Amino acid sequence: MSLFGIELPVAELPIDDDAVWPELQPVIGLFSRCQTQWRVAPMGGVVGLDYGGVAQVLVMYGISDADRPQCWVDLQTMEYAALAVINAKS
């Protein structure tokens, strides 16, 4: 797939099939691709994902319009769980 002259990989990110249920593989791939889309508060701490950036990732990797609502729900569930771990006080 090519977008703006950039060749994007079509294959899914490598995910151990035994470790992840097949129905969760798409959102785990999406979550991994959004790894640089975290918003950080001025005083420190991660606030959450930049949804504008995430929307572009959905488009760039060809997530269908029909699949996007469920992808958002699943991604927000992962985001919520990740924020608890990222912002936990040691």
Secondary structure, DSSP 8 states (H G I E B T S, - for coil): -EETTEE---S-----TTTS-GGGHHHHHHHHHTTT-EEE-TTSSEEEE-HHHHHHHHHHTT--TTTHHHHHHHHHHHHHHHHHHHT---
